[in-house]
Amino acid sequence: RELLLATVKRPSPSPSPSPTAHDVDARKRTDDVLLPEGLDFGSLLLSPAVLDGLSSAGFRKPSPIQLKAIPLGRCGLDLIVQAKSGTGKTCVFCTVALDSLVLENPSTQVLVLAPTREIAVQIHGVVMAIGCTMEGLECHVFIGGRPVSQDKAHLKRCHVAVGSPGRIKQLVELGLLSTSSIRLFVLDEADKLLEEGSFQEQINWIFSSLPLNKQMLALSATYPESLAQHLARYMREPTFVRLNPSDLGLKGLKQYYKLVPSHPFPHKIFQEKVQHLLELFSKIPFNQALVFSNLHTRAQHLADILSSKGLPAACISGGLSQDQRLEAMSKLKQYQCRVLISTDLTSRGIDAEKVNLVVNLDVPQDWETYMHRIGRAGRFGTQGLAVTYCCHGEEENKMMAIAQKCGLTLSPLPRESVHPTALPLEKPASFFQRHPVFCPLFSHHRAGSDGRAV
């Protein structure tokens, strides 16, 4: 009880969007993202415009991975950067990219590839935030689901192109994206981009279209053995930047599992897990939560169930249109959604600071996916909680194998969890009246005519 109490706090969101960087002083942080006093971005010898942009975006002090990787990146070295989820890798390559730009040249000089459209949009936001004082900076997102004519207009002047492999390849093939001036090539979530059967063919094609004389950065929280073999094809004597590669877990993240009875019918297992999830939500205070399901149909069904119970929930998956996916992410980041139900579309790269609870309704297929999923909570050294529901038998064995592979300490979820009333409110009651999305589940709800809670 005391452990859960210390791990997940009563909701305390802000009604206005948060700055790009995490406010290190606003919440207690673990020591894996903090540096000794006296070190700041000024010690990295960055250009005044980039330093001003970092400050304006809320970046006060570099994290350990930023302190180690940014100077090497500025030297023009090819880098393979591995660091825990939520410790500042996006800031690394955005800072290196912006510091290398020649703004007088309107051509595309930096190309960033991301495995999902949502990550690409998020990267664009970080580039523009850090580059806010760089007059004339042009950075655009190129992803599927948007008209090519819009991309053509943006490419007339675009210093930094961020996109998904499929759309970037299409634009190069059409002659709309010129690669002749690209000097920096970035693979974000490199292990996902280069995994078997993913984007390998497209990335090989894009790489062959780039100039020989360029710098390359590859970043990820996990580093499977196969990644080194793939990157050897692209990089020239890369420098590895890795902090505690054997310790992948976030220090502020407590991890639990809950065994549920097995059943020959999958829908019965789903119903059992949903009941346990509703119980968890009713007893544990949390800011925002991400719930992962392996199947899109389950994800949407669960979102409907939670909404009917009075908990504002949204669903995001690859089956939705681009506008629907972006709308769901916007709701999460602007605190209009308490719970986001997702497939593995958002298991990587997505940074939503108020998320401090991650639930795996299904055990992920591999250890890399598990580490990326739980990394959505406990961002940048904050406290978080991860709970995985697994059936007796195959799912249980798979979960234990993941824990052994990653050297994780998994504990059974305590039967008695902390009830929300046991925690003092960090905001006055009037705040929750104005923002009912953050009221504790099942408190003061009544059913409306449509069956939904009001």
C-alpha positions in Angstrom: 0.0 0.0 0.0 2.7 2.5 1.0 4.7 1.6 -2.1 1.8 2.3 -4.5 1.0 5.4 -2.6 4.6 6.7 -3.2 4.5 5.7 -6.8 1.3 7.2 -8.2 0.1 10.6 -7.1 -3.3 12.2 -7.2 -3.9 13.9 -10.5 -2.4 17.4 -10.9 -2.6 18.4 -14.5 -2.4 21.8 -15.9 -5.3 23.1 -18.0 -2.9 24.6 -20.5 -0.4 22.7 -22.7 3.0 22.0 -21.1 6.3 23.3 -22.5 8.3 21.1 -24.8 10.8 20.2 -22.1 10.0 18.6 -18.8 10.1 21.0 -15.9 12.8 19.3 -13.8 12.1 21.4 -10.7 8.3 20.9 -10.8 8.5 17.2 -9.8 11.0 14.9 -8.1 13.3 13.2 -10.5 15.5 10.1 -10.3 19.3 10.4 -10.5 19.5 8.8 -14.0 18.3 12.1 -15.6 20.1 14.6 -13.3 23.6 16.0 -13.4 25.6 17.8 -10.8 24.9 21.5 -10.2 26.7 23.9 -12.4 26.3 22.1 -15.7 24.0 23.6 -18.3 23.6 23.6 -22.1 26.0 26.6 -22.3 28.9 24.3 -21.5 28.2 22.4 -24.8 29.4 25.4 -26.9 26.2 25.6 -28.9 25.3 28.6 -31.1 23.5 31.4 -29.3 20.3 30.9 -31.3 20.1 27.2 -30.3 20.9 28.0 -26.7 18.1 30.7 -26.7 15.7 28.2 -28.2 16.6 25.5 -25.7 15.9 28.0 -22.9 12.6 29.1 -24.4 11.5 25.5 -24.9 12.1 24.8 -21.2 15.4 22.9 -21.5 17.4 24.1 -18.5 20.1 21.5 -18.0 21.2 18.6 -20.1 20.4 15.0 -19.1 23.4 12.6 -19.0 22.7 11.3 -22.5 22.4 14.8 -23.9 25.7 15.8 -22.2 27.5 12.8 -23.7 26.0 12.7 -27.2 25.5 16.3 -28.3 29.2 17.3 -28.3 30.1 14.1 -30.3 27.2 14.8 -32.7 28.4 18.3 -33.2 31.9 16.9 -34.2 30.3 15.2 -37.2 30.7 11.7 -35.9 28.3 8.9 -36.8 26.5 8.0 -33.6 24.5 5.0 -32.2 22.7 6.4 -29.2 21.1 4.1 -26.7 19.4 5.4 -23.6 16.4 4.7 -21.5 12.9 5.8 -22.6 12.1 9.4 -21.6 15.7 10.5 -20.9 16.1 13.1 -23.7 17.2 11.4 -26.9 14.9 13.6 -29.2 16.6 16.7 -27.9 20.0 15.2 -28.8 19.4 14.9 -32.5 17.2 18.0 -32.8 19.9 20.1 -31.2 22.7 18.6 -33.3 20.5 19.2 -36.4 19.7 22.8 -35.7 23.2 23.7 -34.8 24.4 22.4 -38.2 22.0 24.3 -40.4 22.8 27.0 -42.9 19.6 28.9 -42.9 20.5 31.0 -46.0 20.4 27.7 -48.0 16.7 26.8 -48.5 17.5 23.2 -49.5 16.8 20.2 -47.2 19.9 19.7 -45.1 18.5 17.3 -42.4 16.4 14.2 -43.0 14.8 12.5 -40.0 12.9 9.2 -40.3 10.4 7.9 -37.7 8.5 4.6 -37.6 5.1 6.2 -36.9 3.4 9.3 -38.1 2.7 10.3 -34.4 6.4 10.3 -33.6 7.2 12.3 -36.7 4.7 15.0 -35.7 6.2 15.1 -32.2 9.7 15.5 -33.5 8.6 18.4 -35.7 7.2 20.1 -32.6 10.5 19.7 -30.7 12.5 21.0 -33.7 10.3 24.1 -34.0 10.4 24.7 -30.2 14.2 24.6 -29.9 14.5 26.5 -33.2 12.0 29.2 -32.2 14.7 31.9 -32.3 16.2 30.9 -35.6 14.7 33.3 -38.1 13.6 31.7 -41.3 13.8 28.1 -40.1 11.5 25.7 -42.0 10.8 22.2 -40.8 7.9 20.1 -42.1 6.4 16.7 -41.6 5.9 14.3 -44.5 3.6 11.4 -43.7 0.9 9.3 -45.3 -2.7 10.4 -45.1 -1.9 13.9 -46.3 -2.0 15.2 -49.9 1.2 15.2 -51.9 0.4 18.6 -53.2 0.8 20.0 -49.7 4.2 18.3 -49.4 5.2 19.8 -52.7 4.5 23.3 -51.5 6.4 22.7 -48.2 9.5 21.3 -50.0 10.1 24.6 -51.9 11.8 25.7 -48.7 12.5 23.1 -46.1 15.7 22.9 -43.9 14.6 19.9 -41.9 12.4 17.1 -43.3 10.8 14.7 -40.8 8.7 11.8 -42.0 7.8 8.2 -42.3 9.9 6.0 -44.7 7.1 5.4 -47.1 6.2 9.0 -47.8 9.8 10.2 -47.9 10.7 7.5 -50.5 7.6 8.5 -52.6 8.6 12.2 -52.5 12.2 11.4 -53.6 11.0 9.1 -56.4 8.6 11.9 -57.6 11.6 14.3 -57.7 9.9 16.6 -55.1 12.4 16.0 -52.3 16.0 16.7 -53.4 18.6 14.8 -51.3 21.7 16.4 -52.8 22.1 18.9 -49.8 21.3 16.5 -47.0 24.2 16.4 -44.5 22.6 14.7 -41.6 20.5 11.5 -41.7 18.7 10.5 -38.5 16.9 7.2 -37.6 14.8 7.7 -34.6 13.6 4.4 -33.0 16.3 2.8 -35.2 15.6 -0.8 -34.0 12.0 -0.5 -35.1 12.9 1.1 -38.4 15.4 -1.7 -39.2 13.7 -4.7 -37.8 12.9 -7.7 -40.1 9.9 -7.1 -42.3 9.5 -3.5 -41.2 10.9 -0.6 -43.2 14.3 -2.1 -44.3 13.7 -2.0 -48.0 12.4 1.6 -48.0 15.3 2.8 -45.8 17.9 1.0 -48.0 16.4 2.8 -51.0 16.4 6.2 -49.2 19.9 5.7 -48.0 21.2 5.0 -51.5 19.7 8.3 -52.7 21.6 10.3 -50.1 25.1 11.9 -50.7 28.1 9.8 -49.7 29.5 12.6 -47.5 26.9 12.8 -44.7 26.6 12.2 -40.9 24.2 9.6 -39.5 22.6 9.3 -36.1 20.7 6.2 -34.9 18.8 6.4 -31.6 16.7 3.9 -29.6 16.0 2.9 -26.0 16.6 -0.8 -26.9 19.5 -2.3 -28.8 18.8 -5.8 -30.1 21.8 -7.7 -31.5 20.4 -7.5 -35.0 20.6 -3.7 -35.0 24.4 -3.6 -35.0 24.5 -5.7 -38.2 22.0 -3.5 -40.0 23.7 -0.2 -39.0 27.1 -1.5 -40.1 25.8 -1.2 -43.7 25.2 2.5 -43.3 27.7 4.0 -40.9 31.4 4.8 -41.0 33.0 3.6 -37.8 30.1 4.7 -35.6 30.7 5.9 -32.0 28.5 4.1 -29.5 26.9 6.4 -26.8 25.3 4.1 -24.3 24.5 4.7 -20.6 24.2 1.6 -18.5 23.3 -0.7 -21.4 22.6 -3.6 -19.1 20.1 -1.6 -17.0 17.2 -0.7 -19.2 14.6 0.0 -16.5 13.5 3.5 -15.4 14.4 4.0 -11.8 11.1 5.8 -11.0 9.0 3.1 -12.5 7.5 0.3 -10.4 6.5 -2.8 -12.3 3.8 -5.3 -11.4 1.9 -8.2 -12.9 -1.5 -9.6 -12.3 -2.4 -13.3 -13.1 -5.9 -13.9 -14.3 -7.6 -17.3 -14.9 -7.1 -18.8 -18.4 -10.1 -19.7 -20.5 -10.6 -21.4 -23.9 -12.6 -18.5 -25.2 -10.6 -15.3 -25.8 -13.5 -13.0 -25.2 -13.9 -14.4 -21.7 -10.3 -13.6 -20.9 -10.8 -10.1 -22.2 -13.9 -9.7 -19.9 -11.9 -10.9 -16.9 -9.0 -8.5 -17.6 -11.4 -5.6 -18.1 -12.9 -6.2 -14.7 -9.5 -6.2 -13.1 -8.6 -3.0 -15.0 -11.8 -1.2 -13.8 -10.9 -2.2 -10.3 -7.4 -0.8 -10.7 -8.7 2.5 -12.0 -11.2 2.7 -9.1 -8.5 2.3 -6.5 -5.3 3.9 -7.8 -5.0 7.6 -8.2 -3.3 8.6 -11.5 -2.9 11.5 -13.8 -3.3 9.9 -17.2 -2.9 6.3 -18.3 -2.0 4.4 -21.4 -3.5 1.0 -21.9 -2.0 -1.3 -24.5 -3.8 -4.1 -26.3 -2.4 -6.4 -29.0 -5.6 -6.1 -31.1 -7.3 -3.1 -32.6 -10.8 -4.4 -32.1 -10.2 -4.9 -28.3 -8.7 -1.4 -28.1 -11.8 0.3 -29.5 -14.2 -1.9 -27.5 -12.3 -1.1 -24.3 -12.4 2.6 -25.0 -16.2 2.3 -25.4 -16.5 0.4 -22.1 -14.5 3.0 -20.1 -16.4 5.9 -21.6 -19.6 4.2 -20.6 -18.3 4.0 -17.1 -17.7 7.7 -16.9 -13.9 7.7 -17.6 -13.0 9.9 -20.6 -11.1 7.5 -22.9 -9.9 7.6 -26.5 -8.6 4.9 -28.8 -5.7 5.1 -31.3 -4.5 2.5 -33.7 -3.3 2.0 -37.3 -6.9 1.3 -38.4 -7.9 5.0 -37.9 -7.5 7.8 -40.3 -4.5 10.2 -39.9 -6.8 13.0 -38.6 -8.3 10.6 -36.1 -4.9 9.5 -34.9 -3.6 13.0 -34.5 -6.8 14.1 -32.7 -6.4 11.2 -30.2 -2.8 12.2 -29.5 -3.8 15.9 -29.2 -6.5 15.0 -26.6 -3.9 13.1 -24.5 -1.3 15.9 -24.6 -3.9 18.6 -23.9 -5.4 16.7 -21.0 -8.8 16.2 -22.6 -8.5 12.5 -22.3 -7.8 10.6 -19.1 -7.0 7.2 -20.6 -5.7 6.4 -24.1 -6.2 2.8 -25.3 -3.7 1.9 -27.9 -2.1 -0.8 -30.0 1.7 -0.7 -30.2 1.3 2.5 -32.4 2.2 4.6 -29.4 4.5 2.2 -27.6 7.5 4.1 -28.8 8.7 7.7 -28.7 5.5 9.4 -27.6 6.1 11.8 -24.7 3.1 12.8 -22.6 4.4 14.1 -19.3 1.2 13.5 -17.3 1.1 9.8 -18.1 2.2 8.0 -14.9 0.3 4.7 -15.4 0.8 2.1 -18.1 -1.3 -1.0 -18.3 -0.6 -4.0 -20.6 -3.9 -5.7 -21.2 -2.1 -8.2 -23.2 1.6 -9.4 -22.8 3.6 -7.8 -25.7 5.2 -10.0 -28.3 8.8 -9.3 -27.3 11.0 -7.7 -24.7 11.8 -4.6 -26.8 8.1 -3.8 -27.1 7.6 -4.3 -23.4 10.4 -1.9 -22.5 9.1 0.7 -24.9 5.5 0.4 -23.7 6.3 0.9 -20.0 8.6 3.7 -20.9 5.6 5.9 -21.6 5.3 6.3 -17.8 8.0 7.6 -15.6 9.2 10.1 -18.2 12.4 12.0 -17.6 12.9 10.5 -14.1 9.4 10.9 -12.7 7.5 8.3 -10.7 5.3 5.9 -12.6 3.6 2.5 -12.4 3.3 -0.3 -14.9 0.9 -3.2 -14.6 0.7 -6.2 -16.9 -2.3 -8.6 -16.9 -1.4 -12.1 -18.0 -3.2 -15.5 -18.0 -1.9 -18.5 -16.3 0.1 -20.6 -18.7 1.5 -19.3 -22.0 1.1 -15.6 -21.2 2.6 -16.0 -17.8 5.6 -17.8 -19.2 6.1 -15.1 -21.8 6.0 -12.4 -19.2 8.5 -14.2 -17.0 10.8 -14.7 -20.0 10.7 -11.0 -20.7 11.5 -10.1 -17.1 14.5 -12.5 -17.1 15.8 -11.2 -20.5 15.7 -7.6 -19.2 16.8 -8.3 -15.6 13.6 -6.8 -14.3 12.1 -7.0 -10.8 8.4 -7.8 -11.3 6.1 -8.0 -8.3 2.6 -9.4 -8.0 0.1 -6.6 -7.9 -1.0 -6.3 -4.2 -4.6 -7.3 -3.6 -5.3 -4.2 -1.6 -4.4 -1.1 -3.5 -4.5 2.5 -2.3 -8.0 4.1 -2.5 -8.0 7.6 -4.0 -9.6 9.0 -0.8 -6.4 8.0 1.1 -4.5 10.7 -0.8 -4.8 14.4 -0.2 -5.8 16.5 -3.2 -3.0 18.5 -4.8 -5.5 20.8 -6.4 -8.6 22.4 -4.8 -11.9 20.8 -5.5 -12.9 23.7 -7.8 -10.1 22.6 -10.2 -11.7 19.2 -10.6 -15.1 20.8 -11.0 -13.8 22.9 -13.9 -11.9 19.9 -15.4 -14.0 16.8 -14.7 -11.9 14.7 -17.0 -9.4 14.4 -14.1 -11.9 13.5 -11.4 -11.3 10.1 -9.8 -13.1 7.2 -11.5 -16.5 6.3 -10.2 -16.8 9.4 -7.9 -20.0 11.4 -8.2 -21.1 9.9 -11.6 -24.6 9.2 -12.6 -25.9 7.7 -15.8 -27.4 9.8 -18.5 -30.2 8.9 -20.9 -27.7 7.4 -23.3 -26.2 5.2 -20.6 -23.0 7.2 -20.3 -21.9 8.8 -17.1 -22.5 12.5 -16.7 
